Amino acid sequence: MSVRRGIGVQEALDLAHGLAPELPAEPVPVPEAAGRVLAEDVRAGRDLPAHAGSAMDGWAVRAAETPGPLTITGESAAGLPAGVALAPGCAVAVSTGASLPEGADAVARREIARVDGTTVVVTEAVAPGRDVRRRGETIREGELLLGRGHRVAPHEVAALGAMGRAEVLCARRPRVAILATGAELVALGAPAGPDEVHDSNRDGLAAQAVAAGALVLALVTVGDDLEDTVAALAALLDAPGDGRPDVVVTAGGISAGDHDLVRPALERLGVEEIARGVRARPVHPTYLGRRGDQVVLGLPGNPASAAVAFHLLGRPLLGARNDWWHRAPLTAPAGTRPGRAELLRCVEGPEGLTPRPDQGPHAVTSLSGATALAWVGEDEDGSAGSLVRFSRLA
């Protein structure tokens, strides 16, 4: 298979989605399902509501008998039905969510009713079906609620529980290992000399991976030495059992300089190079490779570039759905160059997308406060007011 070089952003996205590992299914308790990807279609186990019920507190009535006085013959509360049919000329008190007694076809709200001993006087005419929840009007037994491949949002957990499910089948969380490279890297919190930088990529990429639903297995840093790089990557790729990653992410050392050793190390370990280079700033030096069922994503070492490249390609590799369908205008012009796309760290606001001041690949401060990544295509001029695609950062 020939290596794809200098690919466009859309081709890179399609490739990453196609390389996403196939993950086995496992049962997950519904309360823990937020953020998980469904491995089955979830369908309703019964009609919801399971009975005709009241949408308001009031009185179950026969609509044709309103307005007028009605004899009170019982009460139906949620979970405690009246147990008797509604006789002509009568009314049954009902609570929101309670079953309607047989014979009732409407609810007279408390606001239009006056109680006088054992009689309730309905002061207005009530139309048939007023404030009645019909059986199955929310969902019918067997209808689809959420489909296979859907990532469950927190607010959807209640909907899953309402289907009567205690657990659902979900794809196993993708397992990720992260390797940062560079002789200049020093530990977080340690003093850094003028030629040193803090090792921020590892933890930043780990946070992005976790946000995308992954389980991070290992965080490793290695200097600019080929044998050390080979050994570190081999330990990650060949880890036994549950410590074996589905995706290995590297930061730095992926270009073609004398000290860029990740590609030679991966080649020695039998990783097939699939693609190298994306025609977009600041993610050009990006790599995709594969060994068996494992995928390697090589990212630039500059922290802003690494974060942007992971959002672009790491998230789809981990099963995230495409969300580049959003569109909004740029509030300021973007510096564009023919034949190259721009991926801009932006703040999304009511007027559109405002690019952060410094878009350089090294400008880690451009990540601070950014809420969206704008995609100015190769054939777009990036002028102020131009409508561009964007993906929300999370």
Secondary structure as a PSIPRED ss2 file (coil, helix, strand):
# PSIPRED VFORMAT (PSIPRED V4.0)

   1 M C   1.000  0.000  0.000
   2 S C   1.000  0.000  0.000
   3 V C   1.000  0.000  0.000
   4 R E   0.000  0.000  1.000
   5 R E   0.000  0.000  1.000
   6 G E   0.000  0.000  1.000
   7 I E   0.000  0.000  1.000
   8 G C   1.000  0.000  0.000
   9 V H   0.000  1.000  0.000
  10 Q H   0.000  1.000  0.000
  11 E H   0.000  1.000  0.000
  12 A H   0.000  1.000  0.000
  13 L H   0.000  1.000  0.000
  14 D H   0.000  1.000  0.000
  15 L H   0.000  1.000  0.000
  16 A H   0.000  1.000  0.000
  17 H H   0.000  1.000  0.000
  18 G H   0.000  1.000  0.000
  19 L H   0.000  1.000  0.000
  20 A C   1.000  0.000  0.000
  21 P C   1.000  0.000  0.000
  22 E C   1.000  0.000  0.000
  23 L C   1.000  0.000  0.000
  24 P C   1.000  0.000  0.000
  25 A E   0.000  0.000  1.000
  26 E E   0.000  0.000  1.000
  27 P E   0.000  0.000  1.000
  28 V E   0.000  0.000  1.000
  29 P E   0.000  0.000  1.000
  30 V H   0.000  1.000  0.000
  31 P H   0.000  1.000  0.000
  32 E H   0.000  1.000  0.000
  33 A C   1.000  0.000  0.000
  34 A C   1.000  0.000  0.000
  35 G C   1.000  0.000  0.000
  36 R C   1.000  0.000  0.000
  37 V E   0.000  0.000  1.000
  38 L E   0.000  0.000  1.000
  39 A C   1.000  0.000  0.000
  40 E C   1.000  0.000  0.000
  41 D C   1.000  0.000  0.000
  42 V E   0.000  0.000  1.000
  43 R E   0.000  0.000  1.000
  44 A C   1.000  0.000  0.000
  45 G C   1.000  0.000  0.000
  46 R C   1.000  0.000  0.000
  47 D C   1.000  0.000  0.000
  48 L E   0.000  0.000  1.000
  49 P C   1.000  0.000  0.000
  50 A C   1.000  0.000  0.000
  51 H C   1.000  0.000  0.000
  52 A C   1.000  0.000  0.000
  53 G E   0.000  0.000  1.000
  54 S E   0.000  0.000  1.000
  55 A C   1.000  0.000  0.000
  56 M C   1.000  0.000  0.000
  57 D C   1.000  0.000  0.000
  58 G E   0.000  0.000  1.000
  59 W E   0.000  0.000  1.000
  60 A E   0.000  0.000  1.000
  61 V E   0.000  0.000  1.000
  62 R C   1.000  0.000  0.000
  63 A H   0.000  1.000  0.000
  64 A H   0.000  1.000  0.000
  65 E H   0.000  1.000  0.000
  66 T C   1.000  0.000  0.000
  67 P C   1.000  0.000  0.000
  68 G E   0.000  0.000  1.000
  69 P E   0.000  0.000  1.000
  70 L E   0.000  0.000  1.000
  71 T E   0.000  0.000  1.000
  72 I E   0.000  0.000  1.000
  73 T E   0.000  0.000  1.000
  74 G E   0.000  0.000  1.000
  75 E E   0.000  0.000  1.000
  76 S E   0.000  0.000  1.000
  77 A E   0.000  0.000  1.000
  78 A C   1.000  0.000  0.000
  79 G C   1.000  0.000  0.000
  80 L E   0.000  0.000  1.000
  81 P C   1.000  0.000  0.000
  82 A C   1.000  0.000  0.000
  83 G C   1.000  0.000  0.000
  84 V C   1.000  0.000  0.000
  85 A C   1.000  0.000  0.000
  86 L C   1.000  0.000  0.000
  87 A C   1.000  0.000  0.000
  88 P C   1.000  0.000  0.000
  89 G C   1.000  0.000  0.000
  90 C E   0.000  0.000  1.000
  91 A E   0.000  0.000  1.000
  92 V E   0.000  0.000  1.000
  93 A E   0.000  0.000  1.000
  94 V E   0.000  0.000  1.000
  95 S C   1.000  0.000  0.000
  96 T C   1.000  0.000  0.000
  97 G C   1.000  0.000  0.000
  98 A C   1.000  0.000  0.000
  99 S E   0.000  0.000  1.000
 100 L C   1.000  0.000  0.000
 101 P C   1.000  0.000  0.000
 102 E C   1.000  0.000  0.000
 103 G C   1.000  0.000  0.000
 104 A C   1.000  0.000  0.000
 105 D C   1.000  0.000  0.000
 106 A E   0.000  0.000  1.000
 107 V E   0.000  0.000  1.000
 108 A E   0.000  0.000  1.000
 109 R E   0.000  0.000  1.000
 110 R H   0.000  1.000  0.000
 111 E H   0.000  1.000  0.000
 112 I H   0.000  1.000  0.000
 113 A E   0.000  0.000  1.000
 114 R E   0.000  0.000  1.000
 115 V E   0.000  0.000  1.000
 116 D E   0.000  0.000  1.000
 117 G C   1.000  0.000  0.000
 118 T C   1.000  0.000  0.000
 119 T E   0.000  0.000  1.000
 120 V E   0.000  0.000  1.000
 121 V E   0.000  0.000  1.000
 122 V E   0.000  0.000  1.000
 123 T C   1.000  0.000  0.000
 124 E C   1.000  0.000  0.000
 125 A C   1.000  0.000  0.000
 126 V C   1.000  0.000  0.000
 127 A C   1.000  0.000  0.000
 128 P C   1.000  0.000  0.000
 129 G C   1.000  0.000  0.000
 130 R C   1.000  0.000  0.000
 131 D C   1.000  0.000  0.000
 132 V E   0.000  0.000  1.000
 133 R E   0.000  0.000  1.000
 134 R C   1.000  0.000  0.000
 135 R C   1.000  0.000  0.000
 136 G C   1.000  0.000  0.000
 137 E C   1.000  0.000  0.000
 138 T C   1.000  0.000  0.000
 139 I E   0.000  0.000  1.000
 140 R C   1.000  0.000  0.000
 141 E C   1.000  0.000  0.000
 142 G C   1.000  0.000  0.000
 143 E C   1.000  0.000  0.000
 144 L E   0.000  0.000  1.000
 145 L E   0.000  0.000  1.000
 146 L E   0.000  0.000  1.000
 147 G C   1.000  0.000  0.000
 148 R C   1.000  0.000  0.000
 149 G C   1.000  0.000  0.000
 150 H C   1.000  0.000  0.000
 151 R E   0.000  0.000  1.000
 152 V C   1.000  0.000  0.000
 153 A C   1.000  0.000  0.000
 154 P H   0.000  1.000  0.000
 155 H H   0.000  1.000  0.000
 156 E H   0.000  1.000  0.000
 157 V H   0.000  1.000  0.000
 158 A H   0.000  1.000  0.000
 159 A H   0.000  1.000  0.000
 160 L H   0.000  1.000  0.000
 161 G H   0.000  1.000  0.000
 162 A H   0.000  1.000  0.000
 163 M C   1.000  0.000  0.000
 164 G C   1.000  0.000  0.000
 165 R C   1.000  0.000  0.000
 166 A C   1.000  0.000  0.000
 167 E E   0.000  0.000  1.000
 168 V E   0.000  0.000  1.000
 169 L E   0.000  0.000  1.000
 170 C E   0.000  0.000  1.000
 171 A E   0.000  0.000  1.000
 172 R C   1.000  0.000  0.000
 173 R C   1.000  0.000  0.000
 174 P C   1.000  0.000  0.000
 175 R E   0.000  0.000  1.000
 176 V E   0.000  0.000  1.000
 177 A E   0.000  0.000  1.000
 178 I E   0.000  0.000  1.000
 179 L E   0.000  0.000  1.000
 180 A E   0.000  0.000  1.000
 181 T E   0.000  0.000  1.000
 182 G C   1.000  0.000  0.000
 183 A C   1.000  0.000  0.000
 184 E C   1.000  0.000  0.000
 185 L E   0.000  0.000  1.000
 186 V E   0.000  0.000  1.000
 187 A C   1.000  0.000  0.000
 188 L C   1.000  0.000  0.000
 189 G C   1.000  0.000  0.000
 190 A C   1.000  0.000  0.000
 191 P C   1.000  0.000  0.000
 192 A C   1.000  0.000  0.000
 193 G C   1.000  0.000  0.000
 194 P C   1.000  0.000  0.000
 195 D C   1.000  0.000  0.000
 196 E C   1.000  0.000  0.000
 197 V E   0.000  0.000  1.000
 198 H E   0.000  0.000  1.000
 199 D C   1.000  0.000  0.000
 200 S C   1.000  0.000  0.000
 201 N H   0.000  1.000  0.000
 202 R H   0.000  1.000  0.000
 203 D H   0.000  1.000  0.000
 204 G H   0.000  1.000  0.000
 205 L H   0.000  1.000  0.000
 206 A H   0.000  1.000  0.000
 207 A H   0.000  1.000  0.000
 208 Q H   0.000  1.000  0.000
 209 A H   0.000  1.000  0.000
 210 V H   0.000  1.000  0.000
 211 A H   0.000  1.000  0.000
 212 A C   1.000  0.000  0.000
 213 G C   1.000  0.000  0.000
 214 A C   1.000  0.000  0.000
 215 L E   0.000  0.000  1.000
 216 V E   0.000  0.000  1.000
 217 L E   0.000  0.000  1.000
 218 A E   0.000  0.000  1.000
 219 L E   0.000  0.000  1.000
 220 V E   0.000  0.000  1.000
 221 T E   0.000  0.000  1.000
 222 V E   0.000  0.000  1.000
 223 G C   1.000  0.000  0.000
 224 D C   1.000  0.000  0.000
 225 D C   1.000  0.000  0.000
 226 L H   0.000  1.000  0.000
 227 E H   0.000  1.000  0.000
 228 D H   0.000  1.000  0.000
 229 T H   0.000  1.000  0.000
 230 V H   0.000  1.000  0.000
 231 A H   0.000  1.000  0.000
 232 A H   0.000  1.000  0.000
 233 L H   0.000  1.000  0.000
 234 A H   0.000  1.000  0.000
 235 A H   0.000  1.000  0.000
 236 L H   0.000  1.000  0.000
 237 L H   0.000  1.000  0.000
 238 D C   1.000  0.000  0.000
 239 A C   1.000  0.000  0.000
 240 P C   1.000  0.000  0.000
 241 G H   0.000  1.000  0.000
 242 D H   0.000  1.000  0.000
 243 G H   0.000  1.000  0.000
 244 R C   1.000  0.000  0.000
 245 P C   1.000  0.000  0.000
 246 D C   1.000  0.000  0.000
 247 V E   0.000  0.000  1.000
 248 V E   0.000  0.000  1.000
 249 V E   0.000  0.000  1.000
 250 T E   0.000  0.000  1.000
 251 A E   0.000  0.000  1.000
 252 G C   1.000  0.000  0.000
 253 G C   1.000  0.000  0.000
 254 I C   1.000  0.000  0.000
 255 S C   1.000  0.000  0.000
 256 A C   1.000  0.000  0.000
 257 G C   1.000  0.000  0.000
 258 D C   1.000  0.000  0.000
 259 H C   1.000  0.000  0.000
 260 D C   1.000  0.000  0.000
 261 L C   1.000  0.000  0.000
 262 V H   0.000  1.000  0.000
 263 R H   0.000  1.000  0.000
 264 P H   0.000  1.000  0.000
 265 A H   0.000  1.000  0.000
 266 L H   0.000  1.000  0.000
 267 E H   0.000  1.000  0.000
 268 R H   0.000  1.000  0.000
 269 L C   1.000  0.000  0.000
 270 G C   1.000  0.000  0.000
 271 V C   1.000  0.000  0.000
 272 E E   0.000  0.000  1.000
 273 E E   0.000  0.000  1.000
 274 I E   0.000  0.000  1.000
 275 A E   0.000  0.000  1.000
 276 R E   0.000  0.000  1.000
 277 G E   0.000  0.000  1.000
 278 V E   0.000  0.000  1.000
 279 R C   1.000  0.000  0.000
 280 A E   0.000  0.000  1.000
 281 R E   0.000  0.000  1.000
 282 P C   1.000  0.000  0.000
 283 V C   1.000  0.000  0.000
 284 H C   1.000  0.000  0.000
 285 P C   1.000  0.000  0.000
 286 T C   1.000  0.000  0.000
 287 Y E   0.000  0.000  1.000
 288 L E   0.000  0.000  1.000
 289 G E   0.000  0.000  1.000
 290 R E   0.000  0.000  1.000
 291 R E   0.000  0.000  1.000
 292 G C   1.000  0.000  0.000
 293 D C   1.000  0.000  0.000
 294 Q E   0.000  0.000  1.000
 295 V E   0.000  0.000  1.000
 296 V E   0.000  0.000  1.000
 297 L E   0.000  0.000  1.000
 298 G E   0.000  0.000  1.000
 299 L E   0.000  0.000  1.000
 300 P C   1.000  0.000  0.000
 301 G C   1.000  0.000  0.000
 302 N C   1.000  0.000  0.000
 303 P H   0.000  1.000  0.000
 304 A H   0.000  1.000  0.000
 305 S H   0.000  1.000  0.000
 306 A H   0.000  1.000  0.000
 307 A H   0.000  1.000  0.000
 308 V H   0.000  1.000  0.000
 309 A H   0.000  1.000  0.000
 310 F H   0.000  1.000  0.000
 311 H H   0.000  1.000  0.000
 312 L H   0.000  1.000  0.000
 313 L H   0.000  1.000  0.000
 314 G H   0.000  1.000  0.000
 315 R H   0.000  1.000  0.000
 316 P H   0.000  1.000  0.000
 317 L H   0.000  1.000  0.000
 318 L C   1.000  0.000  0.000
 319 G C   1.000  0.000  0.000
 320 A C   1.000  0.000  0.000
 321 R C   1.000  0.000  0.000
 322 N C   1.000  0.000  0.000
 323 D C   1.000  0.000  0.000
 324 W C   1.000  0.000  0.000
 325 W C   1.000  0.000  0.000
 326 H E   0.000  0.000  1.000
 327 R E   0.000  0.000  1.000
 328 A E   0.000  0.000  1.000
 329 P E   0.000  0.000  1.000
 330 L E   0.000  0.000  1.000
 331 T C   1.000  0.000  0.000
 332 A C   1.000  0.000  0.000
 333 P C   1.000  0.000  0.000
 334 A C   1.000  0.000  0.000
 335 G C   1.000  0.000  0.000
 336 T C   1.000  0.000  0.000
 337 R E   0.000  0.000  1.000
 338 P C   1.000  0.000  0.000
 339 G C   1.000  0.000  0.000
 340 R E   0.000  0.000  1.000
 341 A E   0.000  0.000  1.000
 342 E E   0.000  0.000  1.000
 343 L E   0.000  0.000  1.000
 344 L E   0.000  0.000  1.000
 345 R E   0.000  0.000  1.000
 346 C E   0.000  0.000  1.000
 347 V E   0.000  0.000  1.000
 348 E E   0.000  0.000  1.000
 349 G E   0.000  0.000  1.000
 350 P C   1.000  0.000  0.000
 351 E C   1.000  0.000  0.000
 352 G E   0.000  0.000  1.000
 353 L E   0.000  0.000  1.000
 354 T E   0.000  0.000  1.000
 355 P E   0.000  0.000  1.000
 356 R C   1.000  0.000  0.000
 357 P C   1.000  0.000  0.000
 358 D C   1.000  0.000  0.000
 359 Q C   1.000  0.000  0.000
 360 G C   1.000  0.000  0.000
 361 P C   1.000  0.000  0.000
 362 H C   1.000  0.000  0.000
 363 A C   1.000  0.000  0.000
 364 V H   0.000  1.000  0.000
 365 T H   0.000  1.000  0.000
 366 S H   0.000  1.000  0.000
 367 L H   0.000  1.000  0.000
 368 S C   1.000  0.000  0.000
 369 G C   1.000  0.000  0.000
 370 A C   1.000  0.000  0.000
 371 T C   1.000  0.000  0.000
 372 A E   0.000  0.000  1.000
 373 L E   0.000  0.000  1.000
 374 A E   0.000  0.000  1.000
 375 W E   0.000  0.000  1.000
 376 V E   0.000  0.000  1.000
 377 G C   1.000  0.000  0.000
 378 E C   1.000  0.000  0.000
 379 D C   1.000  0.000  0.000
 380 E C   1.000  0.000  0.000
 381 D C   1.000  0.000  0.000
 382 G C   1.000  0.000  0.000
 383 S C   1.000  0.000  0.000
 384 A C   1.000  0.000  0.000
 385 G C   1.000  0.000  0.000
 386 S C   1.000  0.000  0.000
 387 L E   0.000  0.000  1.000
 388 V E   0.000  0.000  1.000
 389 R E   0.000  0.000  1.000
 390 F E   0.000  0.000  1.000
 391 S E   0.000  0.000  1.000
 392 R E   0.000  0.000  1.000
 393 L C   1.000  0.000  0.000
 394 A C   1.000  0.000  0.000
